[in-house]
């Protein structure tokens, strides 16, 4: 059985207008053509949609059920037509961004909110990974964009630098290291160091270059957990300044007085495929993000 959407539209118009004659005027069709469409629908469904025994035809219970479902079909068909029109204007059907969890997510969320407010038709997804896990997910999912701390450079990738992120070597105000001045590496190695796992599990990067070589290294899954561990006084570790600024100001966390240097900065990057042109959503996403951090 092939369901004719035009017949459903005619049925809906008859009910909305109140009669076959009024529907024919609204549709700019002869009344006989309107009646034919309903007969064709009834025959295709093997149902009686209108009770014609009275002066004015009224919907049968079956007809009411068909109309109810038919309205949903009409709405879905309209949505498909709108989507097709939008896609023809170069909106992507979907857009996936992979972000390193060390980065401030607030500007990215503002961009996504702006895209939603602009009623962008694209389905947007955001995935959080860490270190090598970002590029691994980007490649595995064939994602459209990654915002990354470290990655393997390639001529197949287009890259845009983002503002530097500063990290501090932090410890709880209640931790023994908080009371020490001119801390050297031997003193650091006496305590538990806190770190976040590379979520790729493939050791894509030498993350040990920021570790201090102590025997007790406690790995956590994300920086929220690492921050809680720091506040609990479990150990010391590197944290991006934006994540601990309030706790530093309140005196809950302190910057370790490490003689070598208790600070370092890195430059995150926006990365996308050079051989795949970004659609309107991708281009808008990048522009909004760059505008928000200027």
Secondary structure, DSSP 4 states (H G I P E B T S, - for coil): ----HHHHHHHHHHHHHSSHHHHHHHHTS-HHHHHHHHHHHHHHHTS--EE-SSSS-EE-HHHHHHHHHHHHHHHHHHHHHHHHHHHHTT--SEEEEEEETTS--HHHHHHHHHHHHTT--SEEEEEEE-THHHHHHHHHTT-SEEEESS----TTEEEEEEEEEEEEEEEETTSGGGG-SSB-HHHHTTSPEEEE--TTSS--S-GGGGS---S-EEEESSHHHHHHHHHTTS-EEEEEHHHHHHHHHHTSEEE--BSS-SEEEEEEEEEEETTS---HHHHHHHHHHHHHH-
